[in-house]
Amino acid sequence: MRERRTMRRQVTLFTSLLFISATFGQINYSIDEEMHVGSFVGNIAEDLAIGVENLKSRSARVYFGDSKQYIELNKDRGVLLIKERIDREALCAQSMPCALHFQMILESPIEFYKIIAKVVDINDNAPAFEKSDIKFKISESAVIGSKFDLEQAVDLDVGINGLQTYLLQPSDNFELKFHNQADGSRGVEMVLKQALDREKREHLHLVLTAVDGGEPQKSGTMQILITVLDANDNAPVFTKPVYKATVAENTPKGTAVTVVSASDADHGANGKIKYSIRHKMDDVKHLFNINEDNGEVTLIGNIDYEKARNYQINVRASDDGGLTDSCKVVVDIVDVNDNSPLISVMSKTNVIFEDVRSETVVTIINVQDQDDGENGKVECRINQNSPFLLKSTDSNFYSLVTEGDLDRERSAEYNITVTCFDEGVPSLSSSVTLSLHISDVNDNAPVFERSSYEAYIVENNTPGLSVFTVKASDLDWNQNARLSYILEDSSVNGVPVSSYVSVNAESGVIHAVRSFDYEQLKEFHFRVRAQDGGSPPLSSNASVRILIQDQNDNAPQVLYPVQTSGPLLAEMVPRSADVGYLVTKVVAVDVDSGQNAWLSYQVHKATDRALFEVGLHNGEIRTVRQVTDKDAVKQRLTVVVEDNGQPSRSATVIVNVAVADSFPEVLAEFTDLSMHDKEYNDKLTFYLVLALAVVSFLFITSLLLIIAVKVYRWRQSRVLYHSNLPVIPYYPPRYSDTLGTGTLPHVYNYEVCRTTDSRKSDCKMDRTASHNVLAMDPHFAATMQKMRSEKSILDEPDSPLEQKPPNTDWRFNQGARPGPSGVAGGPEVAMGTGPWPQPPTEAEQLQALMAAANVSEASGTLGPGTMGLSTRYSPQFTLQHVPDYRQNVYIPGSTATLTSNPQQQQQQQQAMAQQASQQALPPPQSGQPEPPKAAQTPASKKKSTKKEKK
């Protein structure tokens, strides 16, 4: 039974360590044919002493080449399993032994092992005859011992399971005789042991049984039908028992292989011989044919040396009397070089780093050539000029290894063509191209275009100005070639260089951080480092020299004569001076350099141009003519010193010359001149200050006017575009706001003009019905058009009921608002119906500003009614230091009231209470009241006094 079959396993492991770091070994297994799919073959992980995890991590796999894969690797268990049913007869036919040859490959490092799985035959095939029956015609005169060749049975099994013996039933007249044939098989013949008698029995029926030696035993039968004939006592006889022939593979069909010949001593029909091929269950009948009349053997199929190297043909010669003879034809196949080498890439690496060591295995190649002899010898080569070497590691195996150093910058990719050719004539070859990419390693430092740079920049440059660009390149790729420019730490005159220049990390543009001055710094040096983005990063340096170019930014400076604000200095020239007399020398310098420092001198203005001249380049002032008595004692020369820059700069110096023979005369003249100059300078200063004050006043006035217009337009826009007009409350005089608390009194009035709906134009006038209840009067509702026709208060500014714009100090009564002291409105002002008070004059505003400046040094708590000031003012300040401008000072734009008179504070409080009581009264029905007159300020008093005097 198949279930009771045991698997025999023999493992032999040979391991050798090769010089290219790839390990080869061989393992032998023994398995039965016809095993179920998934059956266990062997524990490869245990046999190779490789862990299961190692099989997974190293991508273990089995390689069968072009053959069918019968066995697979289970990496989870580390075992070999049957993948496809194995039929030994289909795989190896009658060859012994029968084995599967394959390899197991491991990655990282690359290793492979040869595995041979021997397929053990089982008795799964019974002996079989090609024909179910065979017929003989035997003459009754056949002598005892006559031989009759029988058809051999075929058992596809081998060994003990193959054909063992034959049995013949019944065996009265015949017996079996066995003989060994040249191919190792056993031929069987039926030998006549008792004479035949046609008269007794004309037809005989025998059964030939072929039996194998398997367990259980199997057999096959064939019927033998014998017809007894009259006497034919001579059988055909071949001239040779064995014929040999040679045929080259790929010989065309119809080619004659050989001719066999037999003879028969009988005459007539008994001597006529017919030839035939004793067919067996093989490919012979599909490849060869014999002419039954002349015995010529011809080729009818395609023969291939790689499939079979020789063929054995059994030929039979028979006459009409039933007598036969047999011979063998052995056809040897001659190999022809008709197969190109087959290249198989077993394992390869597509990408390697450029810094790999020499003799690193890149690819393993297997080459097979099915031809034989010289035709099957293969040699492989690779293209020249590549840093790789192809080494033969084992029979038909080659390893592609690195030879020397790789450089991605020289070649980033290699297309390696492996060409294999055999030694046949003509030689056949095949090739395969391997693409190998070289991965970059950061092995190249950045390189500047120049080792040192020199740049020029004009002084007084704008900070941030781009000076020039340093440029470096890196032969590496990607991140390893991404450069960053860094300014190395150094100092210039004790100051870090980073305060002078900066470098853009990506572009290498060097910018000036500050404005340079040639007179302070003429040049400086620093270094810039270019660093790539590799790991570890590589860098290189370049020195940079910045030269500051001079600009004509300095005017000449006069060293002599010295210009002072004190007493005038004068050079004395005697009246007896001749022409060319050296009066003095103007000495000037220019801190610039080059042409910017070349100075020229000329007289710009002089009391008497015909008397003196100045040297153009040396600044010497000399007399042009003879000094006479008519020349004035006081001579004044304005000398202009001008440099040669573009644009040029200049300086002037005044040289006073006294034409006199004695010092007292000179002193008297120049004392008057000094007083005149001082008076002239004082007037000039006064006019300049006055012009500055007028311009400032006009600017402030314009600014205030613009702000007032903006505020007015803003308030008008709120009246026209908002659905509800803002409530403008008017507070009674009792209101006080201490320290910004914003507390309101209980008595207040409102006047509101608003719309009833945002989608309508109706206006309603609301007025308070009581002190603290806001009531709405429906009788005042009217459309905007009707109110406009009735000259409403919104459209007629000249109407007595004109709604005045609110004052910025609407929270205070007229007495407490900013402005001239003593201004107080009547009841109409308290009710908000009278005109607004007159604005303070400019003199009053100036007085208030002066008072505010004095108060800024105060810190004491002011009297009641003030807004409360910060305690940052000096505690030594008292209100006695404030000038008495009617004892009250109001700061424009503020609610603070400064006073130093306690009695006046009480009077103000009483006035505020009186105004509050008047506010509760209904408004007067009479015409428009007269506007209150503005109280007089000290400035206004002065104006009135002047008018009275006039």
Buried (B, 14 or more C-beta within 10 A) or exposed (E): EEEEEEBEBEBEEEEEEBEBBBBBBBBBBBBBBBBEEEBBBBBBBEBBEBEBEBBEEBEBBBBBEEEEEBBBBBBEBBBBBBBEEBBBBEBBBBEEBBBBEBBBBBEEEBBBBBBBBBBBBBBBBBBBBBEEBBEBBBBBBBEEEBBBBBBBBBBBBBEEBBBBBBEBEEEEBBEBBEEEEEEEBBBBBBBBBEEBEBEEEEEBEBEBBBBBBBEEEBBBBBBBEBEBBEEBBBBBBBEEEEBEBEBEBEBEEEEEBBBBBBEBEBEEEBBBBBBBBBEBBBBBBEBBBBEBEEBBBBBEEEBBBBEBEBBBBBBBBBBBBBBBBBBBBBBEBBBBBBBBBBBBEBBBBEEBEBBBEEBBBBBBBBBBBBBBEEBBBBBBBBBEEBBBBBBBBBEBBBBBBBBEEBBBBEBEEBEBEBBBBBBBEEBBBBBBEBEBEBBBBBBBBBBBEEEEBEBEBEBBBEEEBEBBBBBBEBBBBEEBBBBBBBBBEEEBEEEEBBEBBBBBEEEBBBBBBEEBBBBEBBEBEBBBBBBBBBEEBBBBBBBBEBEBBBBBBBBBEBEEBEEEEEEBEBBBBEEEBEEEBEBBBBBBEBBBBEEBBBBBBBBBEBBBEEBBBBBEEEBBBBBEBEBEEEBEBBBBBBBBBBBBBEEBBBBBBBBBBBBBEEEEBBEEBBEEBEEEEEEEEEEEEEEEEEEEEEEEEEEEEEEEEEEEEEEEEEEEEEEEEEEEBEEBBBBBBBBBBEEEEEEEBEBBBBBBBBBBEEEEBBBBBBBBEEEEEBEBEEEBBBEBEEBBEEEBBBEEEEEEEBBEEBBEBBBBBBBBBBBBBBBBBBBBBBBBBBBBBBEBBEBBBEBBEEBBEBBEEBBBEBBBBBBBBEEEBEEEBEBEEBEEBBBBBBBBEEBBBBBBBEEBBEEBBEBBEBBBBBBEEEBEEEEEBEBBEBBBBBBBEEEEEEEEEE
